[in-house]
Amino acid sequence: MAAAVLLGGAAAAIPKVVPGHHRLDMPAVKGSVHNAIGMPGSPPTSADGLRERIAAMESRVAEHPDDTQSALLLADALLREARATTDGRPASRAATVLGAVLKNEPDQYDVLRLLGAVELSRHHFREALDVARRARDARPSDAWNYGVMGDALLELGEYDDAFRAFDTMVGMRPNADAYARVSYARELRGDLNGALEVMQMAGAATSAHDREAKAWYTAHVGELYLRLGRLSDADREYRRAAFFFPDYPHAMVGLGKVRAARGDKSGALEIFKAQLARTPTLDLAARIGDLLAERGDASGAEHYYQLAEELAGPAAAQTESNLAVFLAEHDRRLPDALRIAQAVASVRHDIFTEDALAWTLFKQGRLADAQTASKRALRTGSLDERILKHAAAIRAGVAPAS
């Protein structure tokens, strides 16, 4: 299928965590006897399979520091673990492993290729872009590099350049990685049905042996059904994702959101609290706090709101705008919220960062500036519920009195 037909003039990366990454697909390095994880003959990408591969490759790298293939396989498995657990530490470990190889082999292509995805996972978007361009220059025929470049550009808010990179990628190699990017592109442009169609293609194009990737794509199919209001379909797909990879964070949070949308707030709380114990995140703590607040449990809500702030880490470490949005939406530490949003917006201009900036400006009474930022947040045509809600409130706030 031609790129123009798939993209409809746009494309985008899987956001936030290991965009499009589900298979290493790298050539064998001399001395290796291992297959890339997620491929027949190697451990499956289940939780146990990832742990088995990580342990085996950690041992091998310790014994043979010059074994580049084992280092690559270790970094690949660590990157998968980061996505499957929403824990950034494995990605940092992967960066260390790859950096050690590059000290001795600065131009080792497969290491550069994977390092771009690792830097994306760590939210080092400029670094990811630089590494991906370096790998692209070394091997222009490798579609993967255009995907990583586009991922980074998208997170930086440089949409036109990102779309061109993804046009190139999908034209060169229309596989699951490319389909997922096309899906998110359509979602960014407000075409949820088109996004759903192509995300289903991504799942169908993924090997059943690659259980983590199957879970990722299936959970995102569920998310698109949820955004379309098709709750039964969303519930089914989230359950399928949890079958592929038990307790997969995206699937479990999705199941909780379905229960909340159906009015089963107690069921949603149960799911969110169980998942928080496994993968503690700001988002989960905030969701629990909101549900408790709806019940009138102010002290319980405050406990989880404080936990949400703690889980976000110090403001100086913020590379995402989610803490700023959380604070502004809950009228907490509003000057801090604005400072965080401004700091992130100084280096990133994606629509979600612009929305966070708009909302924190609005909460500080800077209505004209909020309207300007909100218009930038609306520029792709996204139907994101939070962006649209904030935009409506800002428009109402700056409208002249009648």
C-alpha atoms as a printed R data frame, in Angstrom:
    type eleno elety resid chain resno       x       y      z
1   ATOM     1    CA   MET     A     1   0.000   0.000  0.000
2   ATOM     2    CA   ALA     A     2   1.389   3.382 -0.917
3   ATOM     3    CA   ALA     A     3   2.409   5.752  1.819
4   ATOM     4    CA   ALA     A     4   0.090   8.505  0.665
5   ATOM     5    CA   VAL     A     5  -2.889   6.155  0.876
6   ATOM     6    CA   LEU     A     6  -1.994   5.086  4.397
7   ATOM     7    CA   LEU     A     7  -1.095   8.457  5.768
8   ATOM     8    CA   GLY     A     8  -3.626  10.750  4.251
9   ATOM     9    CA   GLY     A     9  -0.958  13.442  4.472
10  ATOM    10    CA   ALA     A    10   0.125  12.732  8.068
11  ATOM    11    CA   ALA     A    11   1.912  10.262 10.254
12  ATOM    12    CA   ALA     A    12   3.106  10.048 13.823
13  ATOM    13    CA   ALA     A    13   4.908   7.989 16.398
14  ATOM    14    CA   ILE     A    14   3.704   5.966 19.283
15  ATOM    15    CA   PRO     A    15   4.096   8.522 22.034
16  ATOM    16    CA   LYS     A    16   5.970   8.545 25.343
17  ATOM    17    CA   VAL     A    17   7.325   5.019 25.580
18  ATOM    18    CA   VAL     A    18   9.525   3.155 23.139
19  ATOM    19    CA   PRO     A    19   7.759   4.332 19.968
20  ATOM    20    CA   GLY     A    20   7.085   1.572 17.476
21  ATOM    21    CA   HIS     A    21   9.629  -0.742 19.070
22  ATOM    22    CA   HIS     A    22   8.768  -4.425 18.928
23  ATOM    23    CA   ARG     A    23  11.615  -6.221 17.192
24  ATOM    24    CA   LEU     A    24  15.313  -5.658 16.898
25  ATOM    25    CA   ASP     A    25  15.617  -7.124 13.372
26  ATOM    26    CA   MET     A    26  19.380  -6.781 13.439
27  ATOM    27    CA   PRO     A    27  21.958  -8.818 11.558
28  ATOM    28    CA   ALA     A    28  23.877 -11.452 13.439
29  ATOM    29    CA   VAL     A    29  27.131 -10.384 15.014
30  ATOM    30    CA   LYS     A    30  30.018 -12.819 14.940
31  ATOM    31    CA   GLY     A    31  30.090 -15.099 17.958
32  ATOM    32    CA   SER     A    32  26.396 -14.852 18.818
33  ATOM    33    CA   VAL     A    33  24.147 -17.865 19.139
34  ATOM    34    CA   HIS     A    34  21.027 -15.987 20.218
35  ATOM    35    CA   ASN     A    35  17.973 -14.853 18.290
36  ATOM    36    CA   ALA     A    36  16.422 -11.452 18.854
37  ATOM    37    CA   ILE     A    37  13.736 -11.580 21.520
38  ATOM    38    CA   GLY     A    38  10.233 -11.904 20.151
39  ATOM    39    CA   MET     A    39  11.389 -14.211 17.347
40  ATOM    40    CA   PRO     A    40  11.021 -18.012 17.121
41  ATOM    41    CA   GLY     A    41  13.740 -19.866 18.957
42  ATOM    42    CA   SER     A    42  14.260 -17.182 21.605
43  ATOM    43    CA   PRO     A    43  12.354 -16.464 24.824
44  ATOM    44    CA   PRO     A    44   8.879 -15.029 24.193
45  ATOM    45    CA   THR     A    45   8.274 -11.434 25.179
46  ATOM    46    CA   SER     A    46   6.236 -12.436 28.197
47  ATOM    47    CA   ALA     A    47   7.207 -11.115 31.625
48  ATOM    48    CA   ASP     A    48   9.051 -14.363 32.345
49  ATOM    49    CA   GLY     A    49  10.655 -14.347 28.904
50  ATOM    50    CA   LEU     A    50  11.960 -10.824 29.360
51  ATOM    51    CA   ARG     A    51  13.385 -11.671 32.770
52  ATOM    52    CA   GLU     A    52  15.010 -14.813 31.349
53  ATOM    53    CA   ARG     A    53  16.599 -12.910 28.479
54  ATOM    54    CA   ILE     A    54  17.806 -10.060 30.710
55  ATOM    55    CA   ALA     A    55  19.395 -12.427 33.213
56  ATOM    56    CA   ALA     A    56  21.077 -14.498 30.487
57  ATOM    57    CA   MET     A    57  22.446 -11.492 28.622
58  ATOM    58    CA   GLU     A    58  23.560  -9.701 31.798
59  ATOM    59    CA   SER     A    59  25.625 -12.759 32.623
60  ATOM    60    CA   ARG     A    60  27.016 -13.053 29.121
61  ATOM    61    CA   VAL     A    61  27.962  -9.376 28.891
62  ATOM    62    CA   ALA     A    62  29.684  -9.595 32.271
63  ATOM    63    CA   GLU     A    63  31.729 -12.561 31.057
64  ATOM    64    CA   HIS     A    64  32.347 -11.218 27.546
65  ATOM    65    CA   PRO     A    65  32.319  -7.386 27.586
66  ATOM    66    CA   ASP     A    66  33.201  -7.310 23.876
67  ATOM    67    CA   ASP     A    67  30.144  -9.367 22.851
68  ATOM    68    CA   THR     A    68  28.247  -6.708 20.939
69  ATOM    69    CA   GLN     A    69  25.326  -8.934 20.004
70  ATOM    70    CA   SER     A    70  24.648  -9.886 23.614
71  ATOM    71    CA   ALA     A    71  24.784  -6.224 24.587
72  ATOM    72    CA   LEU     A    72  22.234  -5.427 21.883
73  ATOM    73    CA   LEU     A    73  19.937  -8.239 22.960
74  ATOM    74    CA   LEU     A    74  20.210  -7.110 26.576
75  ATOM    75    CA   ALA     A    75  19.389  -3.520 25.684
76  ATOM    76    CA   ASP     A    76  16.450  -4.657 23.549
77  ATOM    77    CA   ALA     A    77  15.002  -6.724 26.390
78  ATOM    78    CA   LEU     A    78  15.522  -3.894 28.879
79  ATOM    79    CA   LEU     A    79  13.709  -1.531 26.542
80  ATOM    80    CA   ARG     A    80  10.791  -3.967 26.366
81  ATOM    81    CA   GLU     A    81  10.735  -4.234 30.144
82  ATOM    82    CA   ALA     A    82  10.581  -0.442 30.437
83  ATOM    83    CA   ARG     A    83   7.496  -0.368 28.223
84  ATOM    84    CA   ALA     A    84   5.835  -3.328 29.942
85  ATOM    85    CA   THR     A    85   6.339  -1.919 33.432
86  ATOM    86    CA   THR     A    86   6.198   1.864 32.858
87  ATOM    87    CA   ASP     A    87   9.477   1.968 34.797
88  ATOM    88    CA   GLY     A    88  12.196   4.128 33.276
89  ATOM    89    CA   ARG     A    89  15.103   2.434 35.026
90  ATOM    90    CA   PRO     A    90  15.519  -0.438 32.542
91  ATOM    91    CA   ALA     A    91  15.836   2.087 29.703
92  ATOM    92    CA   SER     A    92  18.566   3.903 31.598
93  ATOM    93    CA   ARG     A    93  20.359   0.594 32.050
94  ATOM    94    CA   ALA     A    94  19.982  -0.061 28.304
95  ATOM    95    CA   ALA     A    95  21.615   3.304 27.566
96  ATOM    96    CA   THR     A    96  24.540   2.389 29.794
97  ATOM    97    CA   VAL     A    97  24.968  -0.972 28.063
98  ATOM    98    CA   LEU     A    98  24.943   0.583 24.600
99  ATOM    99    CA   GLY     A    99  27.195   3.436 25.662
100 ATOM   100    CA   ALA     A   100  29.800   0.941 26.823
101 ATOM   101    CA   VAL     A   101  29.867  -0.611 23.351
102 ATOM   102    CA   LEU     A   102  30.160   2.759 21.648
103 ATOM   103    CA   LYS     A   103  33.242   3.638 23.687
104 ATOM   104    CA   ASN     A   104  35.102   0.908 21.831
105 ATOM   105    CA   GLU     A   105  33.111   0.979 18.579
106 ATOM   106    CA   PRO     A   106  31.871   4.573 18.077
107 ATOM   107    CA   ASP     A   107  30.302   3.804 14.702
108 ATOM   108    CA   GLN     A   108  28.742   0.416 15.523
109 ATOM   109    CA   TYR     A   109  25.600   0.735 13.433
110 ATOM   110    CA   ASP     A   110  23.228  -1.614 15.271
111 ATOM   111    CA   VAL     A   111  24.066   0.053 18.563
112 ATOM   112    CA   LEU     A   112  23.370   3.523 17.155
113 ATOM   113    CA   ARG     A   113  20.150   2.230 15.644
114 ATOM   114    CA   LEU     A   114  18.845   0.927 18.960
115 ATOM   115    CA   LEU     A   115  20.211   3.824 21.004
116 ATOM   116    CA   GLY     A   116  17.788   6.184 19.266
117 ATOM   117    CA   ALA     A   117  14.828   4.183 20.596
118 ATOM   118    CA   VAL     A   118  16.414   4.053 24.037
119 ATOM   119    CA   GLU     A   119  16.810   7.823 24.117
120 ATOM   120    CA   LEU     A   120  13.173   8.199 23.100
121 ATOM   121    CA   SER     A   121  12.136   5.984 25.993
122 ATOM   122    CA   ARG     A   122  14.155   8.206 28.317
123 ATOM   123    CA   HIS     A   123  12.445  11.299 26.842
124 ATOM   124    CA   HIS     A   124  15.759  12.618 25.538
125 ATOM   125    CA   PHE     A   125  14.198  13.695 22.268
126 ATOM   126    CA   ARG     A   126  16.919  15.940 20.860
127 ATOM   127    CA   GLU     A   127  19.514  13.268 21.627
128 ATOM   128    CA   ALA     A   128  17.301  10.641 19.989
129 ATOM   129    CA   LEU     A   129  16.958  12.790 16.893
130 ATOM   130    CA   ASP     A   130  20.700  13.329 16.657
131 ATOM   131    CA   VAL     A   131  21.452   9.611 17.026
132 ATOM   132    CA   ALA     A   132  18.760   8.632 14.526
133 ATOM   133    CA   ARG     A   133  20.068  11.106 11.947
134 ATOM   134    CA   ARG     A   134  23.550   9.727 12.441
135 ATOM   135    CA   ALA     A   135  22.264   6.187 11.890
136 ATOM   136    CA   ARG     A   136  20.196   7.355  8.892
137 ATOM   137    CA   ASP     A   137  23.272   8.911  7.312
138 ATOM   138    CA   ALA     A   138  25.166   5.657  7.810
139 ATOM   139    CA   ARG     A   139  22.403   3.546  6.290
140 ATOM   140    CA   PRO     A   140  19.725   5.544  4.438
141 ATOM   141    CA   SER     A   141  17.962   2.378  3.284
142 ATOM   142    CA   ASP     A   142  16.935   1.359  6.827
143 ATOM   143    CA   ALA     A   143  13.328   2.451  7.409
144 ATOM   144    CA   TRP     A   144  13.711   2.130 11.177
145 ATOM   145    CA   ASN     A   145  15.817   5.283 11.366
146 ATOM   146    CA   TYR     A   146  13.132   7.424  9.744
147 ATOM   147    CA   GLY     A   147  10.680   6.104 12.336
148 ATOM   148    CA   VAL     A   148  12.908   7.094 15.236
149 ATOM   149    CA   MET     A   149  13.579  10.486 13.668
150 ATOM   150    CA   GLY     A   150   9.871  11.050 13.227
151 ATOM   151    CA   ASP     A   151   9.132   9.932 16.771
152 ATOM   152    CA   ALA     A   152  11.555  12.484 18.165
153 ATOM   153    CA   LEU     A   153  10.347  15.264 15.889
154 ATOM   154    CA   LEU     A   154   6.770  14.548 16.852
155 ATOM   155    CA   GLU     A   155   7.511  14.759 20.578
156 ATOM   156    CA   LEU     A   156   9.252  18.068 19.942
157 ATOM   157    CA   GLY     A   157   6.156  19.352 18.139
158 ATOM   158    CA   GLU     A   158   7.841  19.576 14.732
159 ATOM   159    CA   TYR     A   159   4.921  17.881 13.019
160 ATOM   160    CA   ASP     A   160   5.588  18.626  9.358
161 ATOM   161    CA   ASP     A   161   9.099  17.198  9.563
162 ATOM   162    CA   ALA     A   162   7.815  14.231 11.564
163 ATOM   163    CA   PHE     A   163   5.160  13.503  8.971
164 ATOM   164    CA   ARG     A   164   7.712  13.590  6.169
165 ATOM   165    CA   ALA     A   165   9.913  11.136  8.069
166 ATOM   166    CA   PHE     A   166   6.989   8.774  8.531
167 ATOM   167    CA   ASP     A   167   5.959   9.088  4.895
168 ATOM   168    CA   THR     A   168   9.442   7.869  4.046
169 ATOM   169    CA   MET     A   169   9.288   5.062  6.591
170 ATOM   170    CA   VAL     A   170   5.940   3.627  5.579
171 ATOM   171    CA   GLY     A   171   6.857   3.880  1.901
172 ATOM   172    CA   MET     A   172  10.044   1.926  2.480
173 ATOM   173    CA   ARG     A   173   8.699  -0.732  4.834
174 ATOM   174    CA   PRO     A   174   4.960  -0.888  5.657
175 ATOM   175    CA   ASN     A   175   5.130  -3.163  8.720
176 ATOM   176    CA   ALA     A   176   3.651  -3.090 12.226
177 ATOM   177    CA   ASP     A   177   6.028  -0.337 13.340
178 ATOM   178    CA   ALA     A   178   4.917   1.856 10.458
179 ATOM   179    CA   TYR     A   179   1.223   1.046 10.866
180 ATOM   180    CA   ALA     A   180   1.304   2.098 14.520
181 ATOM   181    CA   ARG     A   181   2.765   5.447 13.524
182 ATOM   182    CA   VAL     A   182   0.117   5.897 10.834
183 ATOM   183    CA   SER     A   183  -2.543   5.109 13.405
184 ATOM   184    CA   TYR     A   184  -1.326   7.755 15.783
185 ATOM   185    CA   ALA     A   185  -1.059  10.219 12.910
186 ATOM   186    CA   ARG     A   186  -4.707   9.751 12.103
187 ATOM   187    CA   GLU     A   187  -5.562  10.074 15.784
188 ATOM   188    CA   LEU     A   188  -3.679  13.365 15.944
189 ATOM   189    CA   ARG     A   189  -5.686  14.620 12.979
190 ATOM   190    CA   GLY     A   190  -8.983  13.616 14.593
191 ATOM   191    CA   ASP     A   191  -9.621  10.550 12.417
192 ATOM   192    CA   LEU     A   192 -10.308   7.996 15.151
193 ATOM   193    CA   ASN     A   193 -11.934   5.427 12.864
194 ATOM   194    CA   GLY     A   194  -8.978   5.578 10.496
195 ATOM   195    CA   ALA     A   195  -6.610   5.274 13.447
196 ATOM   196    CA   LEU     A   196  -8.462   2.201 14.668
197 ATOM   197    CA   GLU     A   197  -8.287   0.528 11.266
198 ATOM   198    CA   VAL     A   198  -4.526   0.891 10.986
199 ATOM   199    CA   MET     A   199  -3.783  -0.026 14.614
200 ATOM   200    CA   GLN     A   200  -5.664  -3.271 13.980
201 ATOM   201    CA   MET     A   201  -3.351  -3.804 11.002
202 ATOM   202    CA   ALA     A   202  -0.358  -3.334 13.311
203 ATOM   203    CA   GLY     A   203  -1.628  -6.016 15.644
204 ATOM   204    CA   ALA     A   204  -2.359  -8.411 12.798
205 ATOM   205    CA   ALA     A   205   1.146  -7.898 11.407
206 ATOM   206    CA   THR     A   206   2.797  -8.875 14.712
207 ATOM   207    CA   SER     A   207   3.952 -12.401 15.478
208 ATOM   208    CA   ALA     A   208   2.018 -14.281 18.156
209 ATOM   209    CA   HIS     A   209   5.424 -15.138 19.634
210 ATOM   210    CA   ASP     A   210   5.886 -11.434 20.431
211 ATOM   211    CA   ARG     A   211   3.409 -11.274 23.288
212 ATOM   212    CA   GLU     A   212   4.460  -7.892 24.623
213 ATOM   213    CA   ALA     A   213   4.004  -6.213 21.243
214 ATOM   214    CA   LYS     A   214   0.674  -7.983 20.744
215 ATOM   215    CA   ALA     A   215  -0.451  -6.622 24.103
216 ATOM   216    CA   TRP     A   216   0.720  -3.112 23.229
217 ATOM   217    CA   TYR     A   217  -1.103  -2.937 19.916
218 ATOM   218    CA   THR     A   218  -4.238  -4.629 21.268
219 ATOM   219    CA   ALA     A   219  -4.423  -2.277 24.254
220 ATOM   220    CA   HIS     A   220  -4.207   0.680 21.892
221 ATOM   221    CA   VAL     A   221  -7.009  -0.766 19.786
222 ATOM   222    CA   GLY     A   222  -8.994  -0.843 23.032
223 ATOM   223    CA   GLU     A   223  -8.090   2.772 23.722
224 ATOM   224    CA   LEU     A   224  -9.391   3.853 20.332
225 ATOM   225    CA   TYR     A   225 -12.641   1.957 20.865
226 ATOM   226    CA   LEU     A   226 -12.971   3.691 24.237
227 ATOM   227    CA   ARG     A   227 -12.472   7.100 22.671
228 ATOM   228    CA   LEU     A   228 -15.157   6.206 20.110
229 ATOM   229    CA   GLY     A   229 -17.574   5.339 22.930
230 ATOM   230    CA   ARG     A   230 -17.650   1.636 22.029
231 ATOM   231    CA   LEU     A   231 -17.266   0.349 25.570
232 ATOM   232    CA   SER     A   232 -17.956  -3.340 24.930
233 ATOM   233    CA   ASP     A   233 -15.397  -3.433 22.136
234 ATOM   234    CA   ALA     A   234 -12.897  -1.585 24.305
235 ATOM   235    CA   ASP     A   235 -13.429  -3.990 27.188
236 ATOM   236    CA   ARG     A   236 -12.880  -6.975 24.886
237 ATOM   237    CA   GLU     A   237  -9.642  -5.619 23.477
238 ATOM   238    CA   TYR     A   238  -8.229  -4.656 26.866
239 ATOM   239    CA   ARG     A   239  -8.976  -8.189 28.077
240 ATOM   240    CA   ARG     A   240  -7.244  -9.634 25.026
241 ATOM   241    CA   ALA     A   241  -4.208  -7.494 25.741
242 ATOM   242    CA   ALA     A   242  -4.135  -8.737 29.333
243 ATOM   243    CA   PHE     A   243  -4.341 -12.305 28.010
244 ATOM   244    CA   PHE     A   244  -1.290 -11.746 25.818
245 ATOM   245    CA   PHE     A   245   0.635 -10.167 28.712
246 ATOM   246    CA   PRO     A   246  -0.967 -10.543 32.189
247 ATOM   247    CA   ASP     A   247  -1.282  -7.294 34.163
248 ATOM   248    CA   TYR     A   248  -0.022  -5.272 31.201
249 ATOM   249    CA   PRO     A   249  -0.300  -1.666 32.455
250 ATOM   250    CA   HIS     A   250  -2.022  -0.194 29.386
251 ATOM   251    CA   ALA     A   251  -4.580  -3.005 29.434
252 ATOM   252    CA   MET     A   252  -5.344  -2.875 33.147
253 ATOM   253    CA   VAL     A   253  -5.708   0.911 33.226
254 ATOM   254    CA   GLY     A   254  -7.976   0.605 30.202
255 ATOM   255    CA   LEU     A   255 -10.193  -1.930 31.953
256 ATOM   256    CA   GLY     A   256 -10.478   0.462 34.876
257 ATOM   257    CA   LYS     A   257 -11.455   3.307 32.553
258 ATOM   258    CA   VAL     A   258 -14.147   1.143 30.966
259 ATOM   259    CA   ARG     A   259 -15.597   0.349 34.388
260 ATOM   260    CA   ALA     A   260 -15.574   4.019 35.337
261 ATOM   261    CA   ALA     A   261 -17.291   4.942 32.054
262 ATOM   262    CA   ARG     A   262 -19.983   2.362 32.811
263 ATOM   263    CA   GLY     A   263 -20.579   3.881 36.234
264 ATOM   264    CA   ASP     A   264 -18.871   1.103 38.175
265 ATOM   265    CA   LYS     A   265 -16.630   3.411 40.191
266 ATOM   266    CA   SER     A   266 -15.947   0.787 42.868
267 ATOM   267    CA   GLY     A   267 -14.778  -1.678 40.228
268 ATOM   268    CA   ALA     A   268 -12.573   0.979 38.658
269 ATOM   269    CA   LEU     A   269 -11.045   1.801 42.038
270 ATOM   270    CA   GLU     A   270 -10.244  -1.842 42.650
271 ATOM   271    CA   ILE     A   271  -8.449  -2.169 39.312
272 ATOM   272    CA   PHE     A   272  -6.570   1.118 39.651
273 ATOM   273    CA   LYS     A   273  -5.384   0.369 43.197
274 ATOM   274    CA   ALA     A   274  -4.172  -3.102 42.201
275 ATOM   275    CA   GLN     A   275  -2.292  -1.689 39.230
276 ATOM   276    CA   LEU     A   276  -0.845   1.148 41.303
277 ATOM   277    CA   ALA     A   277   0.760  -1.482 43.541
278 ATOM   278    CA   ARG     A   278   2.404  -3.035 40.463
279 ATOM   279    CA   THR     A   279   3.282   0.049 38.431
280 ATOM   280    CA   PRO     A   280   2.962   3.249 40.485
281 ATOM   281    CA   THR     A   281   2.428   6.313 38.283
282 ATOM   282    CA   LEU     A   282   1.126   9.844 38.668
283 ATOM   283    CA   ASP     A   283  -1.783   9.036 36.363
284 ATOM   284    CA   LEU     A   284  -2.990   6.094 38.439
285 ATOM   285    CA   ALA     A   285  -2.673   7.915 41.752
286 ATOM   286    CA   ALA     A   286  -4.572  10.882 40.325
287 ATOM   287    CA   ARG     A   287  -7.346   8.647 38.964
288 ATOM   288    CA   ILE     A   288  -7.770   7.015 42.358
289 ATOM   289    CA   GLY     A   289  -7.808  10.400 44.068
290 ATOM   290    CA   ASP     A   290 -10.476  11.688 41.678
291 ATOM   291    CA   LEU     A   291 -12.720   8.684 42.283
292 ATOM   292    CA   LEU     A   292 -12.368   9.070 46.044
293 ATOM   293    CA   ALA     A   293 -13.119  12.784 45.760
294 ATOM   294    CA   GLU     A   294 -16.321  11.946 43.868
295 ATOM   295    CA   ARG     A   295 -17.303   9.775 46.848
296 ATOM   296    CA   GLY     A   296 -16.740  12.657 49.226
297 ATOM   297    CA   ASP     A   297 -13.624  11.079 50.738
298 ATOM   298    CA   ALA     A   298 -11.535  14.252 50.887
299 ATOM   299    CA   SER     A   299  -8.796  12.853 53.098
300 ATOM   300    CA   GLY     A   300  -8.435   9.723 50.972
301 ATOM   301    CA   ALA     A   301  -8.300  11.816 47.817
302 ATOM   302    CA   GLU     A   302  -5.647  14.090 49.306
303 ATOM   303    CA   HIS     A   303  -3.486  11.070 50.187
304 ATOM   304    CA   TYR     A   304  -3.446   9.948 46.561
305 ATOM   305    CA   TYR     A   305  -2.983  13.462 45.227
306 ATOM   306    CA   GLN     A   306   0.121  13.837 47.383
307 ATOM   307    CA   LEU     A   307   1.300  10.455 46.143
308 ATOM   308    CA   ALA     A   308   0.758  11.602 42.539
309 ATOM   309    CA   GLU     A   309   3.057  14.578 43.122
310 ATOM   310    CA   GLU     A   310   5.705  12.352 44.689
311 ATOM   311    CA   LEU     A   311   5.563   9.860 41.823
312 ATOM   312    CA   ALA     A   312   6.162  12.635 39.294
313 ATOM   313    CA   GLY     A   313   9.550  13.341 40.831
314 ATOM   314    CA   PRO     A   314  11.154  16.756 41.302
315 ATOM   315    CA   ALA     A   315  10.112  19.589 39.031
316 ATOM   316    CA   ALA     A   316  13.686  19.944 37.799
317 ATOM   317    CA   ALA     A   317  13.477  16.458 36.310
318 ATOM   318    CA   GLN     A   318  10.233  17.020 34.388
319 ATOM   319    CA   THR     A   319  10.379  16.352 30.660
320 ATOM   320    CA   GLU     A   320   6.605  15.891 30.380
321 ATOM   321    CA   SER     A   321   3.803  18.287 31.181
322 ATOM   322    CA   ASN     A   322   1.629  15.791 33.062
323 ATOM   323    CA   LEU     A   323   2.587  17.102 36.518
324 ATOM   324    CA   ALA     A   324   1.779  20.662 35.475
325 ATOM   325    CA   VAL     A   325  -1.637  19.607 34.155
326 ATOM   326    CA   PHE     A   326  -2.366  17.580 37.287
327 ATOM   327    CA   LEU     A   327  -1.513  20.503 39.559
328 ATOM   328    CA   ALA     A   328  -3.531  22.993 37.508
329 ATOM   329    CA   GLU     A   329  -6.579  20.738 37.225
330 ATOM   330    CA   HIS     A   330  -6.592  20.206 40.982
331 ATOM   331    CA   ASP     A   331  -5.741  23.832 41.877
332 ATOM   332    CA   ARG     A   332  -2.545  22.800 43.611
333 ATOM   333    CA   ARG     A   333   0.717  24.792 43.626
334 ATOM   334    CA   LEU     A   334  -0.400  26.849 40.644
335 ATOM   335    CA   PRO     A   335   2.790  28.961 40.382
336 ATOM   336    CA   ASP     A   336   4.805  25.725 40.331
337 ATOM   337    CA   ALA     A   337   2.488  24.273 37.696
338 ATOM   338    CA   LEU     A   338   3.091  27.253 35.432
339 ATOM   339    CA   ARG     A   339   6.861  27.130 35.937
340 ATOM   340    CA   ILE     A   340   6.936  23.428 35.045
341 ATOM   341    CA   ALA     A   341   4.776  23.942 31.947
342 ATOM   342    CA   GLN     A   342   6.922  26.852 30.797
343 ATOM   343    CA   ALA     A   343  10.126  24.881 31.320
344 ATOM   344    CA   VAL     A   344   8.861  21.955 29.242
345 ATOM   345    CA   ALA     A   345   7.407  24.285 26.593
346 ATOM   346    CA   SER     A   346  10.797  25.980 26.224
347 ATOM   347    CA   VAL     A   347  12.131  22.819 24.561
348 ATOM   348    CA   ARG     A   348   8.983  21.063 23.305
349 ATOM   349    CA   HIS     A   349   6.070  22.384 21.265
350 ATOM   350    CA   ASP     A   350   3.824  19.331 20.854
351 ATOM   351    CA   ILE     A   351   0.095  19.858 21.307
352 ATOM   352    CA   PHE     A   352  -0.018  18.258 24.755
353 ATOM   353    CA   THR     A   353   2.707  20.522 26.088
354 ATOM   354    CA   GLU     A   354   0.989  23.543 24.536
355 ATOM   355    CA   ASP     A   355  -2.276  22.495 26.180
356 ATOM   356    CA   ALA     A   356  -0.559  22.208 29.566
357 ATOM   357    CA   LEU     A   357   0.937  25.648 29.095
358 ATOM   358    CA   ALA     A   358  -2.444  27.055 28.088
359 ATOM   359    CA   TRP     A   359  -4.207  25.587 31.091
360 ATOM   360    CA   THR     A   360  -1.618  26.683 33.637
361 ATOM   361    CA   LEU     A   361  -1.620  30.187 32.175
362 ATOM   362    CA   PHE     A   362  -5.421  30.222 32.357
363 ATOM   363    CA   LYS     A   363  -5.387  29.162 36.005
364 ATOM   364    CA   GLN     A   364  -2.981  32.024 36.732
365 ATOM   365    CA   GLY     A   365  -5.333  34.523 35.104
366 ATOM   366    CA   ARG     A   366  -3.194  35.156 32.010
367 ATOM   367    CA   LEU     A   367  -6.118  34.775 29.635
368 ATOM   368    CA   ALA     A   368  -4.688  36.212 26.421
369 ATOM   369    CA   ASP     A   369  -1.530  34.124 26.697
370 ATOM   370    CA   ALA     A   370  -3.646  31.073 27.497
371 ATOM   371    CA   GLN     A   371  -5.727  31.581 24.363
372 ATOM   372    CA   THR     A   372  -2.597  31.831 22.200
373 ATOM   373    CA   ALA     A   373  -1.173  28.606 23.609
374 ATOM   374    CA   SER     A   374  -4.536  26.873 23.327
375 ATOM   375    CA   LYS     A   375  -4.746  27.688 19.619
376 ATOM   376    CA   ARG     A   376  -1.364  26.008 19.159
377 ATOM   377    CA   ALA     A   377  -2.672  22.963 21.044
378 ATOM   378    CA   LEU     A   378  -5.573  22.695 18.596
379 ATOM   379    CA   ARG     A   379  -3.468  22.986 15.454
380 ATOM   380    CA   THR     A   380  -3.494  19.299 14.391
381 ATOM   381    CA   GLY     A   381  -7.246  18.801 14.702
382 ATOM   382    CA   SER     A   382  -6.924  16.318 17.567
383 ATOM   383    CA   LEU     A   383 -10.120  15.259 19.319
384 ATOM   384    CA   ASP     A   384  -8.299  14.722 22.605
385 ATOM   385    CA   GLU     A   385 -10.958  15.253 25.271
386 ATOM   386    CA   ARG     A   386  -8.736  17.152 27.687
387 ATOM   387    CA   ILE     A   387  -7.408  19.546 25.035
388 ATOM   388    CA   LEU     A   388 -10.926  20.293 23.781
389 ATOM   389    CA   LYS     A   389 -12.286  20.792 27.302
390 ATOM   390    CA   HIS     A   390  -9.513  23.175 28.203
391 ATOM   391    CA   ALA     A   391  -9.910  25.072 24.935
392 ATOM   392    CA   ALA     A   392 -13.639  25.548 25.515
393 ATOM   393    CA   ALA     A   393 -13.072  26.876 29.023
394 ATOM   394    CA   ILE     A   394 -10.337  29.247 27.829
395 ATOM   395    CA   ARG     A   395 -12.522  30.551 25.002
396 ATOM   396    CA   ALA     A   396 -15.314  31.187 27.477
397 ATOM   397    CA   GLY     A   397 -12.885  32.888 29.833
398 ATOM   398    CA   VAL     A   398 -11.551  35.349 27.276
399 ATOM   399    CA   ALA     A   399 -14.860  36.133 25.605
400 ATOM   400    CA   PRO     A   400 -15.883  39.808 26.081
401 ATOM   401    CA   ALA     A   401 -18.775  40.390 28.441
402 ATOM   402    CA   SER     A   402 -22.106  40.793 26.669
